[in-house]
Amino acid sequence: MEIVLENSKTEYLEIFSLLNLDDIHETFQRFSSIKEPLEAKIFAVNESISSHQLSKLKKHFDKINICSLCIYSNNRETILSGKSLKIDSAYIEEQKIKNKLLIFNSKKKDDILHKGTVRSGERISSNGNLCIIGDVNPGALVSAQNNIYVWGKLLGIAFAGKSGNKNASIASLYLNPLQLRIADVIAIGPKDKPKNCYPEVAVIDKQTIIIKPHLIENKN
C-alpha cells in the first residue's frame, strides 16, 4: 500500500509505504503537527484490504488534518471495503495505478528541511539530503539517500547514504546518537557524552565510521 499526502498546491508532498498496519501510530505521529489541510490518496496494487483494516487506517487519518481521502485499486474487495466506509474509491487497472505513482514520485522533492524536534517514535526520510533544525530525540529515526545535518542534538538513530553512497556523512552540533549508519557500515553511539563544544561529522574511513570535527574550509 502506497500513501500520498499533499496540500492543494502540492507544495508539501509525502509518499510512503505502509507494509504493516500495526505500524500506523508511528507512521502518522509525525504528521500531527501539520496545520494545513492535506489530501490523502491510497494506492493498493493487487492488494486486498478489508473494511476492518481500512477502518483502522481511517481513524488515524481523522486525527490529522485530512480534507479528502480516496482509494485507487485494481482489487474489487478493496474498492468494496472503501465504499462501505463511504471513502471515495475508484477501480483502476494495475498499470494506470503505477503510472499515477510515477507522476507523484517525479514531483517529490529530494531534499527535506525539517524545523522542530524529532520525537521518540517519529521517522523522517529524504530522497536527497536531510537538514533538521532542532533535536533528534532517543527513539527517533532519521534517514537520507545522501547527507544528514542536525542543527541541534542528535540522540536517536541516523542512517545516511541509504542507496549505498559511502561518501555520505552525518553532522550535528551535538553528536551523541544511539546508532549511526552510513551505507552498509554501522556504528553504535559512544557511551560518554561529547565534551566538545564544536560541531562534529561522522564519515566512513577504511570501512569504519569515524567522528571528527566538522570544520568549514576558508577558501579566501
C-alpha positions in Angstrom: 0.0 0.0 0.0 1.4 3.4 -1.1 0.0 6.5 0.6 0.4 10.0 -0.9 -0.2 13.2 1.2 -0.3 16.6 -0.5 -1.8 20.0 0.0 -4.0 21.7 -2.6 -0.9 23.4 -4.2 1.3 20.3 -3.9 3.8 22.4 -2.1 4.0 19.6 0.5 4.2 16.1 -0.8 5.0 12.9 1.1 4.9 9.4 -0.3 5.3 6.4 2.0 4.7 2.7 2.0 2.6 1.1 4.7 3.5 -2.5 4.8 2.2 -3.3 8.3 -0.9 -1.8 9.7 0.5 -2.3 13.2 3.0 0.5 12.5 0.3 3.0 11.8 0.7 5.0 15.0 4.5 5.6 14.5 3.9 6.5 10.8 1.2 9.1 11.4 2.6 10.6 14.6 4.9 12.8 12.6 2.1 14.3 10.5 0.1 15.5 13.5 1.9 18.9 13.7 0.9 19.9 10.1 -1.8 22.5 10.3 -2.7 23.0 6.6 -5.4 20.7 5.1 -4.0 17.7 3.3 -5.4 15.4 0.7 -4.7 11.7 1.1 -4.6 9.1 -1.7 -4.2 5.3 -1.1 -2.8 3.2 -3.9 -3.3 -0.6 -3.5 -1.9 -2.6 -6.4 -3.0 -6.3 -6.3 -3.7 -5.9 -2.6 -6.9 -6.9 -0.7 -7.7 -4.6 2.2 -10.6 -5.5 4.4 -13.1 -2.9 5.8 -11.7 -3.6 9.3 -8.2 -2.7 8.1 -9.4 0.4 6.3 -11.5 1.5 9.3 -8.3 1.3 11.5 -6.4 3.3 8.9 -9.2 5.9 8.6 -9.2 6.6 12.4 -5.6 7.7 12.1 -6.4 9.9 9.1 -9.1 11.5 11.1 -6.5 12.5 13.7 -4.6 14.6 11.2 -5.8 17.5 9.1 -7.2 15.5 6.1 -9.7 17.3 3.9 -10.2 14.4 1.4 -9.4 10.7 1.2 -9.6 8.4 -1.8 -8.6 4.9 -2.8 -7.2 3.7 -6.1 -7.0 -0.1 -6.5 -7.3 -2.9 -9.0 -8.7 -5.2 -6.3 -12.5 -5.3 -6.1 -12.6 -6.3 -2.4 -10.5 -3.2 -1.5 -12.9 -1.0 -3.5 -16.0 -2.5 -1.8 -14.3 -2.1 1.6 -13.7 1.6 0.9 -17.2 2.2 -0.3 -18.7 0.5 2.7 -16.9 3.1 4.8 -18.0 5.9 2.5 -14.5 6.5 1.2 -14.2 7.7 -2.4 -12.9 4.6 -4.1 -12.1 4.0 -7.8 -11.3 0.8 -9.6 -8.3 1.3 -11.9 -6.1 -1.0 -13.9 -2.8 -2.0 -12.4 -0.6 -0.2 -15.0 -2.6 3.1 -14.6 -2.1 3.0 -10.9 1.6 2.5 -11.3 1.6 5.4 -13.8 -0.1 7.7 -11.3 2.5 6.8 -8.6 5.3 7.5 -11.1 3.9 11.0 -11.6 3.8 11.7 -7.8 7.3 10.4 -7.3 8.6 12.7 -10.0 7.1 15.7 -8.2 8.6 14.7 -4.8 11.3 17.0 -3.6 14.7 15.3 -3.0 16.0 17.5 -0.1 14.0 18.0 3.1 14.2 20.7 5.7 12.6 19.9 8.9 12.1 22.5 11.6 11.4 21.3 15.2 12.2 18.4 17.4 12.0 14.9 16.0 10.5 13.0 18.9 10.7 9.3 20.0 8.8 7.1 17.6 9.0 9.6 14.7 10.7 8.8 11.4 11.8 11.3 8.8 13.2 10.1 5.5 14.7 12.1 2.5 15.4 11.1 -1.1 18.3 13.6 -1.0 19.8 15.5 1.9 18.0 15.9 5.2 18.5 19.0 7.3 16.9 19.2 10.7 16.8 22.4 12.7 16.1 21.0 16.1 17.0 17.9 18.2 16.6 14.3 17.3 15.5 12.5 20.5 16.3 9.0 21.5 13.9 6.6 19.8 13.6 8.7 16.7 14.9 7.6 13.3 16.2 10.0 10.6 17.5 8.8 7.2 18.5 10.2 3.8 19.8 9.0 0.5 22.7 11.5 0.9 23.8 13.6 3.9 22.2 14.3 7.2 22.7 17.7 9.0 21.3 18.2 12.5 21.4 21.8 13.8 20.8 20.6 17.3 21.4 17.4 19.3 21.5 14.0 17.5 20.5 11.5 20.2 18.5 9.0 18.1 19.3 6.8 15.1 20.7 8.3 11.9 21.1 6.5 8.5 22.8 8.3 5.7 23.7 7.0 2.2 20.6 4.7 2.1 21.3 4.0 -1.6 24.8 2.8 -0.8 26.5 6.1 -1.0 29.7 5.6 1.1 30.6 9.3 0.7 27.6 10.4 2.7 28.0 12.0 6.1 26.1 12.7 9.3 26.8 16.1 11.0 25.5 17.5 14.2 26.1 20.3 16.7 26.0 17.6 19.5 26.7 14.1 18.2 25.6 11.5 20.7 23.5 9.0 18.8 22.2 5.6 19.7 23.3 4.3 16.4 24.9 5.7 13.2 24.7 4.0 9.8 26.3 5.2 6.5 25.6 2.9 3.5 26.2 -0.6 4.9 28.5 0.4 7.7 27.0 0.6 11.2 28.4 2.0 14.5 26.9 2.1 18.0 27.0 5.6 19.6 29.5 6.4 22.3 28.7 5.7 26.0 30.2 9.0 27.1 28.7 12.3 26.3 30.6 14.6 23.9 32.9 17.0 25.7 33.5 19.1 22.6 31.8 22.5 22.1 32.0 22.4 18.3 30.1 20.5 15.5 31.2 17.0 14.6 30.7 14.9 11.5 30.6 11.1 11.0 32.1 9.7 7.8 33.4 6.3 6.5 37.1 5.8 6.7 38.5 2.4 5.7 35.1 0.7 6.2 34.7 2.2 9.7 32.6 5.1 10.8 34.8 7.8 12.4 33.8 11.0 14.1 35.8 14.2 13.6 35.4 18.0 14.0 33.1 19.4 11.3 35.3 22.3 10.0 34.2 24.8 7.3 37.0 25.5 4.9 38.0 29.1 4.3 38.7 29.5 0.6 39.9 33.1 0.9 
